[in-house]
Amino acid sequence: MEFTVSKADLVRELNLSQGVVEKKTTIPILSNVLLEVSGDRVMLTATDLELGIRCSAPAVVKSAGAGTIPAKRLLDYVRLLPDADVVVKFSDSHWASLTCGRSKTRIAGMSRESYPELPQMAETVAQFPIGVLAGMISKTIFAISAEESRFTLNGALIQIKGRTLTMVATDGHRLSLVECENPLESEANYRALLPRKAMAEIMKLAADAEAKDAVVGFSGDENHLFFQLGSRLLISRKLTGNFPDFERVLPKSHSHTVELDRDELRASIERVAQFSDERTRAIKIRFADNEATIHSSLSESGESEESLGVDYGGPTVEIGFNAQYLMDFLRALPESKAAFHFKDAQSAGELTPSGDGVNYKYRYVVMPMRI
């Protein structure tokens, strides 16, 4: 096998494989990227058996074939080459020779025969702009549980009903839900659990896409989910099990609502949280007489308090929250105003976007803390 490819094209596609390739593996071949050439393209495939990516770059093919090379070593080396064409040639002993200008290198590869086969994409269920999907992920991914034992919470629920797209994530202490209309004339009915690692890779694909409105084709089979963006295909295993009944968790109503400036609130919480317990990150928010007061204290370190002017005339209510949970939402919120909905110290609080022009649903429910 021998082909010539642009260094820039090769680096771009290899970059996408890095998040998928298994770094610490007992199966050495999974540390490799599979290179296959035919026609006028080189196809790159990487997988850790849970997640796979297949992408390609234009190439001048002298002889077709396939081989595998350690993915990280290949990227680290090619990235350092001058901006020119790279000639890649595989020998029968699975060694790869790379030539670029005056640079010549040989890298030990492995046979293509032992590389796992990735499933073929199932029939497309729906299409939506990659920017819409990435936006939904950025608003939910931080609420996914980090506890591996709670595997049904190690990803987000993705649900398509007609033209309505919904994504929900929870770790049991907070829940993030985003719902929007698909701007494309694409209707479907589908529900699946998407792992966190796949969500992170979709965001990378979106960041590298030429346009936010680039269309991603979505499909699924019994065990896998597929996301096709141009010549790139991301394949993820589904999470198994039942996602919690999130509709039951969502508060039906709130006694009080206060509108706050996103950046002002976030900055105040960040400063006050410097004096919160490192483990619980607990702070108190008190609403009274057109004022929101944020407070935290550590007996051995000090205390901090900030007050914000708000439009509130209800009874005094003080609620404890995990400061990190609040900041996660405020960092993900695109709008400049946030609405804080609450009832009392024992009830969950809820944050939503506020202001004119909010054309989607975004609900972030946070359980209160006893302090």
C-alpha positions in Angstrom: 0.0 0.0 0.0 1.3 3.4 -0.9 -0.3 6.9 -1.1 0.4 10.6 -0.8 -1.7 12.9 1.4 -1.5 16.5 2.5 0.0 16.9 5.9 -2.8 19.4 6.9 -5.5 17.0 5.9 -3.9 14.0 7.7 -3.4 16.0 10.9 -7.0 17.2 10.8 -8.5 13.7 10.6 -6.0 12.2 13.0 -6.9 14.8 15.6 -10.5 13.6 15.5 -9.3 10.0 16.2 -7.4 10.9 19.4 -10.5 11.1 21.7 -11.6 7.7 20.5 -8.4 5.7 20.5 -7.9 3.6 23.7 -4.9 5.0 25.5 -4.5 2.4 28.2 -5.5 -0.9 26.7 -4.8 -4.6 27.1 -5.5 -4.9 23.4 -2.6 -3.2 21.6 -4.3 -2.9 18.3 -6.9 -0.5 19.8 -4.1 2.0 20.3 -3.7 2.1 16.5 -5.5 3.9 13.7 -6.5 1.8 10.7 -5.5 3.4 7.3 -7.3 2.0 4.2 -6.8 3.4 0.7 -8.8 3.0 -2.4 -9.8 5.2 -5.3 -8.7 8.7 -4.4 -9.1 8.7 -0.6 -7.5 7.4 2.5 -9.9 6.2 5.1 -9.0 6.5 8.8 -10.7 4.4 11.5 -10.3 4.4 15.3 -12.2 2.6 18.0 -12.1 1.6 21.7 -14.9 -1.0 21.1 -17.4 1.4 22.8 -16.9 4.3 20.4 -15.6 4.4 16.8 -14.9 7.1 14.2 -14.4 6.7 10.5 -13.2 9.7 8.5 -11.3 10.3 5.2 -9.0 12.6 3.4 -8.2 13.0 -0.4 -5.1 11.2 -1.4 -3.1 10.2 -4.5 -3.2 6.4 -4.4 -0.3 4.5 -5.9 -1.4 1.1 -4.6 -4.5 0.1 -2.5 -4.4 -1.7 0.8 -4.7 -1.3 4.5 -2.5 -1.2 7.6 -2.5 0.1 11.2 -0.1 2.5 13.0 0.0 3.7 16.6 -2.4 6.7 16.5 -0.7 9.0 19.0 2.8 8.4 17.7 1.6 9.0 14.1 -0.1 12.3 15.0 2.7 13.6 17.2 5.2 13.0 14.4 3.1 14.2 11.4 2.2 17.4 13.3 6.0 18.3 13.4 6.5 17.8 9.6 6.7 20.8 7.3 3.5 21.8 5.5 3.9 19.6 2.4 2.7 16.3 1.1 3.4 13.1 3.0 4.1 9.8 1.2 3.1 6.8 3.2 4.1 3.3 2.2 3.4 0.0 4.0 5.7 -3.0 3.7 4.6 -6.6 3.9 6.1 -6.8 7.5 3.5 -4.0 8.5 6.1 -1.3 8.9 5.1 2.1 7.6 7.5 4.4 5.9 6.7 8.2 5.9 8.5 10.6 3.6 8.0 14.4 3.6 10.6 16.5 2.0 14.0 15.5 3.5 12.3 13.7 6.4 12.2 9.9 6.3 10.7 7.8 9.2 9.7 4.2 9.7 7.0 3.3 12.3 6.2 -0.3 13.4 2.5 -1.1 12.6 0.3 -4.1 13.0 -1.7 -6.3 10.6 -5.1 -5.0 9.5 -6.5 -8.5 10.0 -6.7 -8.2 13.8 -8.4 -4.8 13.7 -12.1 -4.9 14.9 -14.8 -4.4 12.3 -17.0 -1.4 12.9 -20.8 -1.8 12.2 -22.2 -0.2 9.1 -24.5 2.8 9.5 -28.2 1.9 9.8 -30.9 3.7 7.7 -31.1 7.4 8.7 -33.8 8.2 11.2 -33.5 12.0 11.3 -31.3 14.9 10.2 -30.5 18.0 12.1 -27.9 20.8 12.1 -24.7 19.9 13.9 -24.8 23.2 15.7 -28.2 22.4 17.2 -27.1 19.0 18.5 -23.8 20.5 19.9 -25.7 23.3 21.6 -28.0 20.7 23.3 -25.0 18.7 24.5 -23.2 21.8 25.9 -26.3 22.5 28.0 -26.6 19.0 29.5 -23.2 17.2 29.5 -22.1 18.6 32.8 -25.1 17.1 34.6 -24.1 13.6 33.7 -23.2 11.3 36.7 -19.5 10.6 37.2 -20.2 7.5 39.2 -19.6 4.5 36.9 -21.8 2.3 39.0 -24.8 4.3 38.0 -24.3 3.4 34.3 -27.8 4.5 33.1 -26.8 8.0 34.3 -23.4 8.0 32.5 -24.9 9.6 29.4 -27.9 11.6 28.3 -31.3 10.6 27.0 -31.8 11.7 23.5 -35.4 11.7 22.4 -37.0 12.7 19.0 -40.7 13.1 18.7 -41.8 14.5 15.4 -39.7 17.6 14.9 -39.0 18.1 18.7 -35.6 17.2 19.9 -35.1 16.6 23.6 -31.9 15.9 25.6 -31.9 15.2 29.4 -29.0 14.4 31.8 -29.0 13.9 35.6 -26.7 12.7 38.3 -29.4 12.5 41.0 -28.6 15.9 42.5 -29.5 18.0 39.5 -31.2 17.6 36.1 -30.7 19.5 32.9 -33.3 19.4 30.1 -33.2 21.1 26.8 -35.9 20.9 24.1 -36.0 22.6 20.7 -37.7 22.3 17.3 -35.7 20.8 14.5 -35.3 23.6 11.9 -35.1 20.9 9.2 -38.2 19.2 7.7 -37.2 16.0 9.4 -39.6 14.0 11.6 -39.0 10.8 13.6 -39.8 8.9 16.7 -36.7 7.7 18.6 -35.3 7.4 22.1 -31.9 6.2 23.3 -29.1 6.7 25.9 -26.0 8.5 24.5 -22.8 8.0 26.5 -20.8 11.0 27.7 -17.7 10.1 25.6 -19.7 10.1 22.4 -21.3 13.5 23.3 -17.8 15.0 23.8 -16.7 13.7 20.4 -19.8 15.1 18.7 -18.8 18.5 20.1 -15.4 18.1 18.5 -17.0 17.2 15.2 -19.2 20.3 15.5 -16.2 22.6 16.3 -14.4 21.3 13.2 -17.4 21.5 10.9 -17.3 24.1 8.2 -20.7 25.6 9.2 -23.0 25.4 12.2 -25.9 24.4 9.9 -23.9 21.5 8.4 -26.4 18.6 8.5 -25.8 15.5 10.6 -27.6 12.3 9.8 -28.7 10.3 12.8 -29.6 6.6 13.0 -29.5 3.6 15.3 -29.6 -0.2 15.4 -30.1 -2.5 18.3 -26.8 -1.7 19.9 -25.3 1.4 18.3 -26.0 5.0 17.5 -24.6 6.6 14.3 -23.9 10.3 13.5 -22.9 11.0 9.9 -21.4 14.5 9.2 -20.1 14.8 5.6 -17.4 12.1 5.2 -17.1 11.6 9.0 -19.1 8.9 10.8 -19.2 8.6 14.6 -20.4 5.2 16.0 -21.3 4.8 19.6 -22.6 1.9 21.6 -25.9 2.7 23.3 -26.1 2.7 27.1 -28.5 0.0 28.2 -31.0 0.2 31.0 -33.9 2.6 31.8 -33.4 6.3 32.2 -35.2 7.8 35.2 -38.7 9.2 34.7 -37.5 12.8 34.4 -41.0 14.2 33.9 -41.7 13.2 37.6 -38.7 15.2 38.8 -39.6 18.4 37.1 -41.3 20.9 39.4 -44.9 21.5 38.4 -44.9 25.1 39.7 -42.9 27.6 41.7 -44.1 30.1 44.3 -41.5 32.7 43.4 -39.4 33.8 40.4 -36.5 36.3 40.3 -34.6 37.5 37.2 -30.8 37.9 37.5 -28.0 39.0 35.3 -26.1 35.8 34.3 -22.5 37.3 34.5 -23.2 39.2 37.7 -24.6 36.1 39.4 -21.9 33.8 38.2 -19.1 36.2 39.3 -20.7 36.6 42.7 -21.1 32.8 43.2 -17.5 32.2 42.1 -16.1 34.7 44.6 -18.3 33.5 47.5 -17.5 29.9 46.7 -13.9 30.5 47.5 -15.0 30.2 51.2 -17.1 27.1 50.8 -16.3 23.6 51.8 -14.1 21.9 49.1 -16.1 18.7 49.2 -19.7 20.0 49.3 -19.2 23.4 47.7 -22.1 24.6 49.8 -23.4 28.2 49.6 -26.6 29.9 50.8 -28.8 32.1 48.7 -31.3 34.3 50.6 -34.1 36.3 48.9 -35.7 39.2 50.8 -36.8 42.8 50.1 -35.6 43.3 46.5 -32.2 41.7 47.4 -30.5 38.3 46.7 -27.7 37.6 49.2 -25.1 34.9 48.5 -23.1 33.7 51.5 -20.6 31.0 52.5 -18.3 30.5 55.5 -15.5 28.2 56.6 -14.7 28.5 60.4 -11.0 28.1 59.8 -10.6 30.2 56.6 -13.2 33.0 56.6 -16.5 34.0 55.1 -17.8 35.9 52.1 -21.1 37.5 51.2 -22.4 39.4 48.2 -25.7 41.0 47.5 -27.5 41.6 44.2 -30.4 43.9 43.6 -33.5 42.0 42.4 -37.2 42.6 41.8 -38.6 40.5 44.7 -41.2 41.3 47.3 -42.1 37.9 48.7 -41.2 36.3 52.1 -37.6 35.8 53.1 -36.4 32.4 51.7 -32.9 31.0 52.3 -31.8 27.9 50.3 -28.5 26.0 50.3 -27.0 24.9 47.0 -23.9 23.4 45.6 -22.1 26.4 44.0 -20.5 24.3 41.3 -23.9 23.1 40.1 -25.1 26.7 39.7 -21.9 27.8 37.9 -22.1 24.9 35.5 -25.5 26.1 34.3 -24.5 29.8 34.1 -21.4 28.9 32.0 -23.6 27.0 29.6 -26.4 29.6 29.3 -26.1 31.6 26.1 -28.6 34.2 27.2 -27.5 37.2 29.4 -30.4 36.8 31.9 -31.4 33.9 34.0 -34.7 33.3 35.9 -34.4 31.7 39.3 -37.5 29.8 40.4 -38.0 28.6 44.0 -40.5 27.8 46.7 -38.8 27.2 50.0 -35.6 25.8 51.6 -36.8 22.2 51.2 -37.8 22.3 47.6 -35.7 22.1 44.4 -34.7 25.3 42.7 -34.9 25.8 39.0 -32.9 27.9 36.6 -34.1 28.9 33.1 -33.1 31.4 30.4 -34.9 34.7 30.6 -35.6 37.6 28.3 -37.1 38.1 24.8 -36.2 35.8 21.9 -35.7 32.5 23.9 -37.2 30.1 21.3 -36.3 26.8 23.0 -37.0 25.2 26.4 -34.1 24.9 28.9 -34.8 23.7 32.5 -32.1 23.1 35.1 -33.4 21.7 38.4 -31.1 21.6 41.4 -31.8 19.9 44.7 -31.3 22.0 47.8 -28.7 21.3 50.5 -29.0 21.3 54.2 -26.3 23.6 55.6 
